[in-house]
Amino acid sequence: MTRSRHPGPGPRSDRPNAKPQHADPRQEHTDDNGKGGPRGSGRGPAKGNRPPPARGVLLYGLHPVAAAWVNPERRIHRLLVTESGRAALEPAIAAARAQGLQRPEASPVDRTDLDRMLPAGAVHQGLVIDASPLPELGIDDLCNELAGESAAVVVALDQVTDPHNVGAILRSAAAFGARAVVVTERHAPETTGVLAKSASGGLEAVPLVRVTNLARALTELQQNGFWAVGLAESGASTLAKLDLTGKTVLVMGAEGSGLRRLTMERCDAIARLPTGGPVGSLNVSNAAAVALYEVARLRG
């Protein structure tokens, strides 16, 4: 069910209830004729050698760009590269060609052009793609796709708002074989280049499922065979003492506030990680990585 490793019934864009992931609202916008500039700017097309405004979301960095380049579900409008960036991407270009994927020709640019397109300090490694957002799964789609599985793992995030954290959790989810990351429509980051960079390719492999109400989403997962385990310092037992061999959803709260009361009440169990010493808690993305590792270890 993951985007690039698990075959499904077809690209999500063909499904009537699929919806596009949110594009970065800070990205410049243009129509199919190349007209317009940044929203509200009143400027026309870019002049000189500066790349034209983006049509979708700008993804940057070797791992996010390479993963998107070979993902059949990702529509790509432009590839902007420096000479060194093009050389680094060559294996992905060859792999996409072998798959028969239609991809645009690379447009050579200077590193300073890419610097101007992206947030300050963005580590682009000489690679930027302008791509349409991936279509998203709904919670009902997710339950349907995992109906025949007996040991799927899903991560649910309760109002985790930092794109770096959500991206890092997607990366860990991909590394440990989790099948989706569920977030709330509100109080969750947009699917931007910053999130994709932190995910290091995980965004192309693990669906980001947005739900209006997390408690109701947990109930739907439970009705489809999942056992919901909330992670909190107040947990009576450690995660290692639970039976996590069946369908499991790991529920993680925001740093500071943790799991909300209603979310915690919907969980089947509350567990903690065996932390100690002068620092009693972990960053949510680190906690998710440890929890996913523990589930994988318990399953052998």
Number of C-alpha atoms within 10 A of each C-alpha: 16 18 22 17 13 10 10 12 9 9 15 19 16 10 14 7 13 16 16 13 19 17 19 17 13 12 21 20 18 19 11 6 7 15 14 19 19 16 13 8 9 8 11 14 16 14 8 7 9 15 18 19 21 22 20 23 25 26 24 27 24 23 22 25 27 24 18 27 26 22 19 17 20 19 19 22 15 20 23 23 25 21 13 12 19 20 12 17 19 12 12 18 19 12 14 19 14 10 12 11 16 12 16 13 10 15 12 16 18 14 18 11 16 23 15 12 18 19 13 8 7 16 16 22 18 26 29 24 26 21 22 20 21 26 22 21 25 19 20 13 16 19 19 11 15 18 13 9 12 13 15 19 26 23 24 26 24 24 22 24 18 18 21 17 21 27 26 24 26 33 25 24 27 24 15 16 18 24 25 27 24 26 25 21 15 14 13 17 22 18 21 21 26 23 23 28 26 22 27 23 22 29 30 29 26 27 25 25 20 22 17 12 14 22 19 14 21 23 15 15 22 19 11 15 18 23 23 25 25 27 26 19 17 9 15 11 15 16 22 16 9 14 12 21 16 15 20 23 27 26 25 25 20 19 17 9 10 19 21 13 8 10 18 22 13 18 20 14 17 22 20 20 20 12 12 8 6 6 7 10 18 13 12 23 23 15 17 26 19 15 21 23 17 17 20 16 10 15 12 7
